[in-house]
Amino acid sequence: MRKSYQEKVDLAIMHCYRQLYACATPPAKFDDLPYKDKGSRFYMDYYIPEDVLMNIINDTLKIFKIHKSDHQVFIRTILLGCSPTSNKLEI
């Protein structure tokens, strides 16, 4: 059975998060993180350089053949979701 376009986008989002956390500092398995816990800000504990983050997002768009008209929505979804921070905070 063929997947709907929205299911393909959902799979792409999960793939993208998995790749981002695999390349983050410290590396982590996205599926093991508490991303379903409401109010959790676990993503602030992980860092990924902005260029690596954007490369992973762009690769995901190509791999899953997301329509060009949906690229900006996809990118915003990832960046405003629970992606690792690309700003290193010095405390």
Secondary structure, DSSP 8 states (H G I E B T S, - for coil): ----HHHHHHHHHHHHHHHHHHHSBS---GGGS-TTSTT--GGGG-B--HHHHHHHHHHHHHHTT--GGGHHHHHHHHHHTT--BSS----
